[in-house]
Amino acid sequence: MDKVQGSTRNASRFIKINVMINNIERVNAICRKVPKQICADFERKYGQILDLLFISVKEPVLSALAQFWNSDLRCFELPQLDLVPTIEEYQEMLRIPIKQKAGVYLYNGSHVSQKKIVDLIGLPASKTGFEIRGSVKGWKKTLLEDHLETQAREKKWNFFKTTLALLIYGLVLFPFTMGLIDQAAMDVFFFYETQGLNPVMAILADTLMSMEECHKKDGGQLRCCNHLLYVWIITHLYASDRLGYSPDPFQKFHRIDVKEKSAKQWRDDFARYEAKFFPWVCPWYHHIDTIFSCGDFPNVPLMGTRGCIAYTPVIALRQLKWTQVVPRKEVLGGICFNMAWRMINKNESEELGTTSIKREKGSLEGHM
């Protein structure tokens, strides 16, 4: 949205923020040899997460964008406009819609057992030992890459697809430790695989929380779905004249020629964007309903794999084809907990401010 009055974030001081990107070249190479029908079956079940493997992220872009994070507003505060990725944009890009009967992923305090994951991917018992790095446990990506290659060679496509999904969840959607598919990623994968619990809110939560952590520590590593964040910001900047009216931001992403620049150069470019010229709505965005609060919370609390954060969709209404309004002070910031997702409030009219609120009890309930 245009500037929120009273926001104070100043990105003139550059803090060092590294962007975690796992090496996924081997997974890419294996997937390129797989029959197209297998990839099509994979997409029908898991959405378009496979396409993220073929997005080449220019890390300075995200390092520069992170400079503008405002912890009070929970958004990127550029000098002349404010914006933030939303649930609706992320689910549209990934094609993983929120299904009322399925629910969303909520961490319940413990991770799924190792054996349940082993059974899902068909990993031999002799190779199931976890690697431990500090407090984080998981499987090395090389172990799962070897297993993926074996399943492809032996044409065991069911195990191939579940192993590939787990690799993408651990290396791309929920990365935390380089080269490790950890228990947190396994947990989200398991509950999507077995119960259909939507991971989009957890992906967004981890993204916003990682921004928060980097700014609290005055620098650090951006550990979240950086591939998705990268496509989101680049298509907002360039999609209107590079992608046409394509509904698929991933497969047409190669049309955008992202220049090689340093993080400081990108920061200067972001700082020059004017609200009146900014392409607020990407051509691939066609969603209508908007989740703008949960239960009695004035905003939307999100639960990620390692904690909770509230975000304020009212800041991003213009991105979602609504009439932009200035958010009330009480909807900014806030805390959250997993019970909040039991009641959602949606906006379904053509213009915010003239709608009746639809309240849906018992929906979007995660595992408890």
N, C-alpha and C positions, 0 to 999 in steps of 0.2 A: 504494500500500500504506500501512498505518499507518506511523508514523515509524520510519525507520532509526536505530538507536542511534548516536550520535556524529556525526550530521550537524550542520553548523554554519552553514548559510546564514541570513543575517538580512536580511529585505527592509524593515527599518524605514527604511533610507536609500534614498530614491527616486532612481533614475538615469533620465535622459531617453533613452527609446527610441522612435524614430519607426517607424511601420509603413508599409511600402511597399505602396501599392494603386494600380495603374494604372487609368486611365480606360478602361473597357470599354463605355461606353454605346453607342457606334456599332456595335460588334460585336453587342451585344444587339439593337439595332434591326434590323440586317440579318437576324439569325437568326429573329426573330419573324415575318418575312415568308416564310420558307422553308417549303415543303411538309412536313407532319408526317412523311411517309415518309422524306424525306432526313434529318431529325433522328433518326429511328429507326434508319436505316442507320448513321448516324454513331455512335450510342450502341453498337450491336452491335460496331463495330470498335474504338472508342477508350474504351469504358467510359463512366462518367457525368461526364466532365470538362466537358461542355457545361453541366451544371446549375450548375457553379461560377460561371458568368457571371451568374447571377441571385441570387447571395448578396450581400447588402449587409453589408459588414463594419463593425462599430463598432470603430474603431481603439483607443480607450481600454481595451477589454477585453484586447487582446493586449499592449498596453504595460504594463498592470498584471500580467498573468500572467507576463510576462518578468522582472518584479522577483524572482520566486521561483526563477529558474533556479539550480541548484546544479551547478557544473562538476565537482566531485568525484564526485557521484552520477549525473550526466547525467540529471537529471530535474527536475521542478518540485517544490520542497520547501516545501509550505505548512506552517504551524505544527503541524497535526495529521495531515497525510497527505502522501504522496508519490505522484506520478503522472507519466506520460510517454506521448506518443502512440507507438503500436506499428505495426510492419509489418502485423500482422493487422488492426488497426482501419482503417488507411489503405487497404489493398487491399479491404476489405469496403465502405468508403464509396465508393470510386471504381469498384468492380466491375472491377478489373483483377487477376485472380488470378495467383499465381505458377504458371507452367506449367513442369513439370520439363524438357521438351524444348526450351523456348525460351530460358530463362536470364534474367539480370538485366542492367541497364545498368551497365557499368563504363567509366569514362573511360580511354582507352588512351594519353593523352599528346598527341594531336593531334585537331583537329576535322574533321568531314566537310567535303568540298570544297563550295564555293559552288555549283558547277555541278550537283551531285547534288541539292541542295535546289531549285534553279531548275527542274530537270526534274520533280521531284515535284509542284510546285505550279503549273507552267505559267506562270511569271513571264516577261514579255517581256524580251528581252535588253537593251533600252534602259533598263530600270529596275532592273538587278541590282546597281548599285554600293552598296557598304557605307558606312554612316556610321561614323566613328571617333570615339569619346569616350574619351580617355585610352588605356588598353590594351585597351578593349573595342570590338569590331566587331560590326555587325549591321545589320538593316533597321529603319527607323523604322516605327512601327505604322501611321502614316497611309498609307504606301506599300502595306502589306499589306491594310489596310482597303479602300483603293481597289480593289485587285486582287480581294478577296473580293466586293465589291459587283458588280464587272464579271462575275465568274464566275456569280453568282446571277442577274443580269439576262440573261445569255446561256445560262443553264441548263446550264452546264458543271459538272455536279455532282461529278464525280470531283476536279477541281481545286479546286472549292469546298470539299469536305470536307478535303482535305489542307491547304489554306490556312487554314481555320478551326482545324484541329488545331494547326498551327504557331503561330498567334496565341495560342491558349490555353496552349500550352507556354511561349511567351515572355513573355506578360503575366501569367499566373496561376500556372502550376505552377513555373516557374523564372525569376522576375523578378530582375533584378540592377541594370539601369540604367533609370530611368523612361522609358517610351515607346519602348524599344528591344527588339527580338527579337534577342538576341545569339547568337553562335556556339555557346555552351555549350548553350542551349536547343535550337538546331537539331540539335546532335549527338544529344541524347537522343531528340528527335522522329524523326530519321532512322533510328536503330537500332530504335525501336519499329515504325516504318512498314515497314521492309524485313526485319527479322529477328524482330520480336516481343519484343525485350528489354524486360523489365518496368521501368518508371520509378519504381515506388513506393519502393524503397529509396533511390534518389537524391533523391526528394522529401523523405523523412524525414531523410536525411543533411543536406541543405541547411538544413532547419529547425533541427536540433540545432546545426549548425555556426554558423548565424547567431546563435543564442542565445549560443553561446560567444564569438563575436567581439564582440557587444555588451557582454558582461560583461568581457572582457579589456580593452576600450577604455573601460570605465566609461561606456558609452552608445553610441549609434549608431543605425543603421537596420536594422530587421528585414527582410531581403531573402530571402524564401522563399515557399512557398505559404501565404500568410496566410489565404486563403479557407478552405482545408481545416483549418488549425489552429483557426480561429474556430469552424467547425461542430463540430469535435471537442470543444472545451472547453465550448461552450454546450450541446450535446446531453448531455454528461456532467452538467452542472449541472441541466438542466431537462427532458430528454427523457422521463423516467419519468412525468411528469404532463401533458406537452404533446403528445407525439407518439403516445401509445398504444404499440401493438406494431407499428409500421410498419417495414418493412425498408428504407425509403428515407429517409435523414436529410436529403437535399437538397430533394426536392419537397415535403416536409411541414414544412420548416424555418420557413416563414412563420407557422406556428401559434405559434411561440415569440415572445413579446413581450419583446424585450430592451430594458431601460430605458436611457434616456440618462443616463449618469453620467460623471464625470471619471475619469481613470486612477487617481487617488489614492482615489476612492470605491470603484472596483472592487477595488483592492488591499486595502482594508479589508474588503470583502465576502469576498474569497478567504481572507483571514486568519481569518475567523470560521467557516469550514466545519469541521464535525466529522466524523471518519471514520465514526462510526456512522450518520450520516444521509446520507452521500455516496452517490449512485447509481453504484456502481463499473462496472457493466456496462450499456451502453446497449441499449435495446430493439432497435436495428437490428443488433446484433452477434450473429452466429450461427456464427462460425468455430470450428473444433475444433482442428486441428493448430496448433502453436505453434513457431516457430523461436526457439530460445533460446540457441544457440551455433553457431559455425561452425568446422569443422575442429578444430584443437587450441586454438583461442581459447576462453577461458572465457565470453566474451560474444559479441555480434554486431557485427563491424566493418561499417560502412556507407561506401560511396563515393558522394560527391555530385559535382556538376559542377565543383567547385573544390577538393576535398580529401576527407579521410577522417575519420571519427569512429566510436568504438565506443560502443554503448549496451547497457544491461543489462535485457533483458526480464524477468528474475526480479523486478525491482522492481515490474513491472506485472502480475503473474500474476492478481491479483484482478480486474483490468479484463478479463481474457481468460477468465473463468469457471474459473480454477484455484484450488486452495487456496494461499493466500499463505504464503510462507516468507521468513525473513530472509535476504537474500543474503550469501554469503561475501565477505569483504573482497577476495579476489583477483579476483572477477568485476567489480568496479567500476573505472571509468576504462579505461585501456588504449589501445593504438594499433592500427592496422589497415593492410592493403594489399589490393589487388584479388585476389590469389590465394586469399584466405580463403574466397571464395564458391564454391569448387569442392567443398566438402564441408559439408553442413548437418546439424545434429542437431535432430530434431523430437520434440515430446512429443505422443503420440497417445492416452494413456490418459485416464481420467476424473478422475484426481487426481494432481497432481505429487507425486513421491516414491514412487509405486508403479508407475511406468512402466518399460518397457524402451526403450532409446534406439535409434531407427532411424537408421542412418547411410547416406547416399546419396552415393556417389562419382560424380563427373563431372556432377552436375546443377547447375543454376543457374550455369552457366559463362558469363560475359560475353565480349564481343569483346576480343581481345587484340591 
